[in-house]
């Protein structure tokens, strides 16, 4: 398991913790993942809902809360920290500027094409900014659009790219019909993106790692996707059921109690499909019931609050605070695998063990040859009993 290099930043553990909003991944979870060697990520979406004046002073509340969480996380770790920001939010440029002012290590830009940069960037220049930029895409085509635009307009390209497949949680960059039956494998998306990005690596003489996300839950998942060219992985759901996750215990228990069939695709009021865990709230909405609300401001550009059946930001914040009757949990396709609440360090240890079990199992099979091995032998089960194999 090699370190993940993003520009001049080297990350010991090639894992980026997914940014989960609203209020799921804040300074607590982000600092714990950073301390464990990965990249801990704070979700900026509607982060100001944690502030008492959010409904009256939403823009300032968002900026203030993001700055607070970054500074708090910094006080808890000297590891690598990031911010996840949706391009689709109406205060995108303001939140991006706050993250850059606070010298966050990386910023992940998703839910739209990050083609417009705030004045902070144009005034200072990319070369004078500490932060590394990582767009999140759902296809190689989208990656090419972003990288080509940046190359032409900024004479600079992003430092890495996350390709997120259709098995991810939350809002998805795919049409609902594309999420049925035979979905595009993440491995295929990764290979296509690696190939596309290679042209920009040559042009700008820099390594641009492709990071895979969506449906990655175990160390075995990590190992498999990294054989297709991914230099790292993005994992969200796996870190929800940890002591350090900023969500309430009731939110975490929703994951632990979920069965595979409970994880479904829903229609989000912002016009995108999303993957969530079925509960009473989701059932009511699916049956056509509505949750009337007053919109203090249009936080998402694509939301038509006049016709929306409920406020998704409020529903997600309610759930994060434990009010599952008035909200629901977004979750990845493998969230049902959660069985207990544990520390981030224990999760990372399990990921490493599973990764190396898969790695050495494959090594043994290749060394001996498949024809020499009984199909009844499961090397992944045998490996822990082999004293000479170390996690290194």
C-alpha positions as CSV (number, residue, x, y, z in Angstrom):
1,X,0.0,0.0,0.0
2,X,1.9,3.0,-1.3
3,X,1.5,6.6,0.0
4,X,-0.7,8.9,-2.0
5,X,1.2,11.8,-3.5
6,X,-0.8,14.9,-4.4
7,X,1.6,17.6,-5.6
8,X,4.1,18.1,-2.7
9,X,1.8,16.5,-0.2
10,X,2.4,12.9,0.7
11,X,-0.4,11.0,2.5
12,X,0.7,7.9,4.3
13,X,-2.6,6.1,3.9
14,X,-4.1,6.3,0.4
15,X,-7.5,7.0,1.7
16,X,-9.6,10.2,1.4
17,X,-12.5,10.2,3.8
18,X,-15.6,11.3,2.0
19,X,-17.1,14.6,2.8
20,X,-20.6,14.0,4.2
21,X,-23.1,16.7,4.9
22,X,-25.0,18.1,6.5
23,X,-23.0,17.9,9.7
24,X,-21.8,14.3,9.4
25,X,-18.1,14.9,8.7
26,X,-16.9,17.9,10.6
27,X,-13.7,18.5,12.6
28,X,-14.1,15.4,14.8
29,X,-14.1,12.8,12.0
30,X,-11.8,14.7,9.8
31,X,-9.1,15.1,12.5
32,X,-9.3,11.4,13.5
33,X,-8.8,10.2,9.9
34,X,-6.0,12.6,9.4
35,X,-4.4,11.3,12.6
36,X,-4.7,7.8,11.2
37,X,-2.7,8.7,8.2
38,X,-5.4,9.5,5.6
39,X,-7.0,12.7,4.4
40,X,-9.7,13.9,6.8
41,X,-12.4,15.9,5.1
42,X,-14.9,18.5,6.4
43,X,-18.1,18.9,4.4
44,X,-18.9,22.5,3.7
45,X,-22.5,22.0,2.5
46,X,-24.9,24.0,4.7
47,X,-22.3,23.8,7.4
48,X,-23.7,27.0,8.9
49,X,-26.8,25.1,10.1
50,X,-24.8,24.5,13.2
51,X,-24.8,28.3,13.9
52,X,-27.8,29.9,15.7
53,X,-28.2,32.7,13.2
54,X,-28.2,30.5,10.1
55,X,-31.8,31.2,9.0
56,X,-31.3,35.0,9.2
57,X,-27.6,35.3,8.2
58,X,-27.0,32.2,6.2
59,X,-24.0,33.3,4.1
60,X,-22.0,34.6,7.1
61,X,-23.1,31.6,9.2
62,X,-21.7,29.2,6.5
63,X,-18.4,31.0,6.3
64,X,-18.0,31.4,10.1
65,X,-18.8,27.7,10.7
66,X,-16.4,26.5,8.0
67,X,-13.6,28.6,9.4
68,X,-14.3,27.3,12.9
69,X,-14.3,23.7,11.9
70,X,-11.1,24.0,9.9
71,X,-9.4,25.7,12.8
72,X,-10.7,23.2,15.3
73,X,-9.5,20.3,13.2
74,X,-6.1,21.9,12.9
75,X,-5.9,22.1,16.7
76,X,-6.5,18.3,16.8
77,X,-4.2,17.1,14.1
78,X,-1.1,17.9,12.2
79,X,-2.2,15.5,9.5
80,X,-3.6,16.2,6.0
81,X,-7.0,17.9,6.0
82,X,-9.5,18.7,3.2
83,X,-12.8,20.4,2.6
84,X,-15.5,19.0,0.3
85,X,-17.5,21.7,-1.5
86,X,-20.4,21.5,-3.9
87,X,-20.0,23.7,-6.9
88,X,-23.8,23.7,-7.0
89,X,-24.2,25.7,-3.8
90,X,-25.0,29.4,-4.2
91,X,-22.1,30.5,-2.0
92,X,-19.6,28.3,-3.6
93,X,-17.0,31.0,-4.3
94,X,-17.3,32.4,-0.8
95,X,-16.8,29.0,0.9
96,X,-13.9,28.2,-1.4
97,X,-12.3,31.5,-0.5
98,X,-12.6,30.7,3.2
99,X,-11.0,27.3,2.7
100,X,-8.1,28.8,0.8
101,X,-7.6,31.6,3.3
102,X,-7.4,28.9,6.0
103,X,-4.7,27.1,3.9
104,X,-6.6,23.8,3.8
105,X,-4.4,21.1,2.3
106,X,-6.9,19.9,-0.3
107,X,-10.3,20.9,-1.5
108,X,-12.6,18.5,-3.3
109,X,-15.0,20.1,-5.8
110,X,-18.0,18.1,-6.8
111,X,-21.7,18.5,-7.8
112,X,-20.9,20.5,-10.9
113,X,-17.9,21.6,-13.1
114,X,-15.5,23.8,-11.2
115,X,-14.8,26.2,-14.0
116,X,-15.0,29.5,-12.2
117,X,-12.4,30.5,-9.6
118,X,-12.8,33.1,-6.9
119,X,-10.9,36.4,-6.9
120,X,-8.6,35.0,-4.3
121,X,-7.2,32.5,-6.9
122,X,-6.9,35.0,-9.7
123,X,-5.2,37.5,-7.5
124,X,-2.7,35.2,-5.9
125,X,-2.2,32.6,-8.7
126,X,-2.3,28.8,-8.3
127,X,1.5,28.6,-7.7
128,X,1.2,30.8,-4.6
129,X,-1.7,28.9,-3.0
130,X,-1.0,26.1,-0.5
131,X,-4.2,24.2,-1.3
132,X,-4.4,21.3,-3.8
133,X,-7.4,21.2,-6.1
134,X,-9.3,17.9,-6.6
135,X,-12.4,17.9,-8.8
136,X,-14.8,15.0,-8.4
137,X,-16.3,13.5,-11.6
138,X,-18.5,10.6,-12.6
139,X,-16.8,10.1,-16.0
140,X,-13.6,10.5,-17.9
141,X,-15.4,12.9,-20.2
142,X,-16.2,15.2,-17.4
143,X,-12.6,15.1,-16.2
144,X,-11.4,16.0,-19.7
145,X,-13.8,19.0,-19.8
146,X,-12.4,20.3,-16.5
147,X,-8.8,19.7,-17.2
148,X,-9.0,21.1,-20.7
149,X,-10.7,24.3,-19.5
150,X,-8.2,24.8,-16.7
151,X,-5.3,24.2,-19.1
152,X,-6.6,26.8,-21.6
153,X,-7.8,29.4,-19.1
154,X,-5.4,29.1,-16.2
155,X,-2.4,27.4,-17.7
156,X,-2.8,25.0,-14.8
157,X,-4.5,21.7,-14.1
158,X,-6.0,20.1,-11.0
159,X,-3.6,18.2,-8.7
160,X,-5.7,15.0,-8.6
161,X,-9.1,13.8,-9.6
162,X,-11.7,11.7,-7.8
163,X,-13.9,9.5,-10.1
164,X,-17.0,8.5,-8.2
165,X,-19.0,5.6,-9.5
166,X,-22.7,4.8,-9.4
167,X,-22.5,2.8,-6.1
168,X,-21.7,5.9,-4.0
169,X,-24.0,7.4,-1.4
170,X,-25.7,10.8,-1.5
171,X,-26.4,12.7,-4.7
172,X,-25.1,10.9,-7.7
173,X,-23.8,12.2,-11.0
174,X,-25.8,9.7,-13.0
175,X,-29.3,9.5,-14.5
176,X,-31.7,7.3,-12.5
177,X,-32.0,4.9,-15.4
178,X,-28.2,4.4,-15.4
179,X,-28.4,3.2,-11.8
180,X,-30.6,0.2,-12.6
181,X,-29.4,-3.3,-13.5
182,X,-26.0,-3.2,-15.3
183,X,-24.3,-0.1,-14.0
184,X,-21.0,1.0,-15.3
185,X,-18.3,-0.7,-13.2
186,X,-16.1,1.7,-11.2
187,X,-13.0,-0.2,-12.5
188,X,-14.0,0.9,-16.1
189,X,-14.5,4.5,-15.1
190,X,-11.1,4.5,-13.3
191,X,-9.3,3.0,-16.3
192,X,-10.9,5.5,-18.7
193,X,-10.0,8.4,-16.4
194,X,-6.4,7.3,-15.9
195,X,-6.0,7.1,-19.7
196,X,-7.6,10.6,-20.2
197,X,-5.5,12.2,-17.5
198,X,-2.2,10.8,-18.8
199,X,-2.2,13.4,-21.6
200,X,-2.3,16.2,-19.1
201,X,0.4,14.6,-16.9
202,X,2.7,14.7,-19.9
203,X,1.7,18.2,-21.0
204,X,2.2,19.7,-17.5
205,X,5.0,17.3,-16.4
206,X,3.2,16.4,-13.1
207,X,1.8,13.3,-11.6
208,X,-2.0,13.5,-11.3
209,X,-3.4,10.6,-9.2
210,X,-6.8,9.2,-9.9
211,X,-8.7,8.4,-6.8
212,X,-11.7,6.0,-6.9
213,X,-14.9,6.4,-4.9
214,X,-18.3,4.8,-4.7
215,X,-19.0,1.3,-3.2
216,X,-15.6,0.9,-1.6
217,X,-16.0,-0.4,1.9
218,X,-13.2,-3.0,2.6
219,X,-9.5,-3.4,2.2
220,X,-10.3,-6.0,-0.4
221,X,-12.3,-3.4,-2.4
222,X,-9.3,-1.0,-2.1
223,X,-6.9,-3.6,-3.4
224,X,-9.1,-4.5,-6.4
225,X,-9.7,-1.0,-7.6
226,X,-6.1,0.0,-7.2
227,X,-5.2,-2.8,-9.7
228,X,-7.1,-0.8,-12.3
229,X,-4.9,2.3,-11.9
230,X,-6.4,4.1,-8.9
231,X,-3.7,5.6,-6.6
232,X,-6.0,6.0,-3.7
233,X,-9.7,5.6,-2.7
234,X,-12.4,7.8,-1.2
235,X,-14.5,6.2,1.5
236,X,-17.5,7.8,3.2
237,X,-19.9,5.2,4.6
238,X,-17.1,3.2,6.3
239,X,-16.3,6.1,8.6
240,X,-19.9,6.9,9.6
241,X,-20.1,4.2,12.3
242,X,-17.1,5.4,14.2
243,X,-16.8,7.0,17.6
244,X,-15.3,10.1,16.1
245,X,-18.0,10.7,13.4
246,X,-19.8,14.0,14.1
247,X,-23.3,12.5,13.5
248,X,-25.6,11.4,16.4
249,X,-25.7,7.9,17.7
250,X,-29.1,7.4,16.2
251,X,-27.8,8.3,12.7
252,X,-25.0,5.7,13.1
253,X,-27.5,3.1,14.3
254,X,-29.5,3.6,11.1
255,X,-26.4,2.2,9.3
256,X,-26.0,-0.7,11.7
257,X,-29.6,-1.7,11.5
258,X,-29.9,-1.4,7.8
259,X,-30.3,-4.4,5.6
260,X,-29.1,-4.5,2.0
261,X,-32.6,-4.1,0.6
262,X,-33.0,-0.9,2.8
263,X,-30.5,1.0,0.7
264,X,-32.4,2.5,-2.2
265,X,-32.3,5.2,-4.9
266,X,-34.5,8.2,-4.1
267,X,-35.5,11.3,-6.1
268,X,-33.9,14.3,-4.5
269,X,-35.9,17.6,-4.6
270,X,-32.8,19.2,-6.2
271,X,-33.3,17.1,-9.3
272,X,-30.8,14.4,-8.8
273,X,-31.0,10.7,-7.8
274,X,-29.6,9.9,-4.5
275,X,-28.7,6.7,-2.5
276,X,-30.2,6.6,1.0
277,X,-31.4,4.3,3.7
278,X,-35.1,3.7,3.7
279,X,-37.0,4.9,6.8
280,X,-40.4,6.4,7.6
281,X,-39.5,9.8,6.2
282,X,-38.3,8.3,2.9
283,X,-41.5,6.1,2.7
284,X,-43.7,9.1,3.3
285,X,-42.0,11.2,0.6
286,X,-42.2,8.2,-1.8
287,X,-45.9,8.0,-1.2
288,X,-46.3,11.6,-2.3
289,X,-46.6,13.2,1.1
290,X,-44.9,16.6,1.5
291,X,-43.1,18.4,4.3
292,X,-44.0,22.1,3.8
293,X,-41.2,24.5,4.6
294,X,-40.1,28.1,4.2
295,X,-36.9,28.6,2.3
296,X,-34.7,31.2,3.9
297,X,-32.5,31.2,0.9
298,X,-31.9,29.1,-2.2
299,X,-28.8,27.2,-1.0
300,X,-28.6,25.0,-4.1
301,X,-28.7,26.5,-7.6
302,X,-30.8,23.6,-9.0
303,X,-33.4,23.6,-6.2
304,X,-36.9,24.9,-7.0
305,X,-38.0,25.5,-3.5
306,X,-41.5,26.5,-4.7
307,X,-42.3,23.0,-5.8
308,X,-39.9,20.9,-3.7
309,X,-41.7,18.4,-1.4
310,X,-39.3,19.1,1.4
311,X,-36.0,20.9,2.2
312,X,-33.3,18.3,1.8
313,X,-30.7,20.4,3.7
314,X,-33.0,20.5,6.7
315,X,-33.9,16.8,6.4
316,X,-30.2,15.8,6.3
317,X,-29.4,18.1,9.2
318,X,-32.3,16.7,11.3
319,X,-30.9,13.2,10.7
320,X,-27.4,14.2,11.6
321,X,-28.8,15.5,14.9
322,X,-30.7,12.2,15.5
323,X,-34.2,13.3,14.4
324,X,-34.7,10.4,12.0
325,X,-38.5,11.0,11.9
326,X,-37.9,14.3,10.2
327,X,-34.9,13.3,8.0
328,X,-33.0,10.4,6.5
329,X,-29.5,9.1,6.0
330,X,-27.6,9.2,2.7
331,X,-25.4,6.1,2.4
332,X,-23.3,4.1,0.0
333,X,-24.3,0.8,-1.5
334,X,-22.4,-1.2,1.1
335,X,-23.4,0.7,4.2
336,X,-25.5,-2.3,5.3
337,X,-22.1,-4.1,6.1
338,X,-21.7,-1.9,9.2
339,X,-22.1,-4.1,12.3
340,X,-20.7,-2.0,15.1
341,X,-19.4,1.4,16.2
342,X,-15.7,1.5,16.5
343,X,-12.8,3.9,16.5
344,X,-11.3,5.3,13.3
345,X,-8.0,3.7,14.2
346,X,-9.7,0.2,14.4
347,X,-11.4,0.8,11.0
348,X,-8.0,1.7,9.4
349,X,-6.4,-1.4,10.9
350,X,-9.1,-3.6,9.5
351,X,-8.7,-2.0,6.1
352,X,-5.0,-2.7,6.1
353,X,-5.4,-6.3,7.2
354,X,-8.0,-6.9,4.5
355,X,-5.9,-5.2,1.9
356,X,-2.8,-7.2,2.6
357,X,-4.7,-10.5,2.9
358,X,-5.9,-9.9,-0.6
359,X,-2.5,-8.8,-1.8
360,X,-0.7,-11.8,-0.5
361,X,-3.4,-14.2,-1.5
362,X,-3.0,-13.1,-5.1
363,X,0.8,-13.3,-4.8
364,X,0.6,-16.9,-3.6
365,X,-1.8,-17.9,-6.4
366,X,0.4,-16.2,-9.0
367,X,3.6,-17.8,-7.5
368,X,2.1,-21.3,-7.3
369,X,-0.1,-21.2,-10.4
370,X,-3.8,-21.8,-10.4
371,X,-3.4,-25.4,-11.6
372,X,-1.5,-26.2,-8.4
373,X,-4.1,-24.9,-6.0
374,X,-7.2,-26.7,-4.8
375,X,-10.3,-24.6,-5.4
376,X,-11.3,-25.4,-1.7
377,X,-8.3,-23.4,-0.4
378,X,-9.1,-19.9,0.7
379,X,-5.7,-18.2,1.2
380,X,-7.4,-15.1,2.6
381,X,-8.5,-17.2,5.6
382,X,-5.1,-18.9,5.9
383,X,-2.9,-15.8,5.7
384,X,-3.4,-14.7,9.3
385,X,-1.9,-18.0,10.4
386,X,1.3,-17.5,8.4
387,X,3.9,-16.0,10.8
388,X,6.2,-14.6,8.1
389,X,3.7,-12.3,6.5
390,X,3.7,-8.8,7.9
391,X,1.6,-5.7,7.2
392,X,4.3,-3.8,5.3
